[in-house]
């Protein structure tokens, strides 16, 4: 029974609501980044979009104070994922699942997309005189 009682939470007060203006600007900025990646994909005829970019955009623009929104975690995380995918594709390419792993983690689009997210984040968050982003680089 103790296990199920823990599901009730700790009884802490609810956090302050996130300002609607921040929600709207974060959503619009994330949408523009994804649209920009699709535009670049068409211009250079090379796929530059991955599902993780949408999640990274929302974290960077919506939760800029989060450790997951800092440049080293965004770029580093995408770089590690791409490296794992390329290694899997190189050494396990005879298996059907290796190709799936490699396609999910591609180096070039990952770094381009993550870098664009960080660049836009630098502009968006530092336009306000009271804000400074990132909290740290490394």
N, C-alpha and C positions, 0 to 999 in steps of 0.2 A: 504493500500500500504506500510506503514511503516513496517508492519510485513514481507513482502516479501523482502524488502530492507535489512533486517537483515540477510537474507540468503547469502548475498554477503560476509559476514565475516567482520572483523574489519580492514582489509587492512594492517595487520602487515606483516613484512617480513617473508619469509619462514625460518624455523629452518635449522641449518646446517645438511647436510646429515649424516646419521649414518654410521660409518666406515664399509666397507664391511667385514673386518676381524672380527669385533664384531658380525655382522649378522651371519656369517658362524659359529663362535665358539658357539654362543648362540643357534643356530639351532641344531648343532651337539650335544651339551651338553644336550639340552632338549630331543632330540631323544634317547640319551643314558640312560637318567633317565627313560623314558617310557619303553625302552627295558629292563632295569634292573627290573622294576616293573613287567613286563610280565614274566621275568625269575624267579623272586621270586614267582610269582603266580603259575607257574608250579611246582616249587620245593616243596612248602608247601601245594599245592592243596587247596588254599584259595584265592579267588579273591581279589587282591590288587590294581586294576586299576579303575579309574573313569575318566570321561571326563574332569572334572575340573582340573585334574593333568596336562594335556597338557597345559591348559591355564595358570595355576600357574607356570609351568616350563618356559614358554615363558616370563612371566612377571619377574620372578626372574632372569633369565639369560639374557634377552634382555633389561630390564629396571631396573637395580639394584638400581637406585636412587629413584625410585617411592615409595611412601608410601605403595602401595599395594604389593611391593616386600620384605618388611621387615618381619623378622621371626614372629613377633607377629601377623601380619595381615594374613600371610599365614597359620600358624598353628591355630591361633585363629579362623579364618574364616572357616576353614575346621572342627574344633571342634564344633563350633556353628551350622554349617549345619548338622553335624552328630547327635548332640544332638536333634535338632528339628526333624530330621527324625526318630530317635528312640522313641521319645516321641509320635510322630504321630502314629507310628506303634503300640506302646503299648496301647494307649488309644483310637485309632480310627480303630483298626485292622479289625473291621467287615465291613468296607467300602472298596470298590475296590480302591479308590484313596489313602487311607492311606498306603496300601502296596506299591503303586508307590512312594509315598513320602519317605517311609522308605528305599526302595531299592536305591533311589537316594542319600541318606545320611546315609552311614554306618560308624560306629565309628572306628573300627579297621583298615580297609584299608585306611581310610582318614588320620588318624594320622601317619601310616607307610609311606604313600606316601608323605604327607606334610613334614614329618621329613627328608625323603630322599632328597627331593627337596632342603630343607634348607642346609643339610649337603653337598651336591654337590655344592650348591651355595657358601658355605663358602670356599671350595677348589678352585673353578673356579675363583672367584673374588679376592681372596687374594693371588693368585699365582703371580700377578703383583705387583711389589714393589711400584708403584704409586697409587694403588687402595686399598681401605679398605671397606669391607662389612661385616656386615650390617651397615647401618647408625645408627641404634638403635635397641635394643631388646624389650624394653617395654616402 
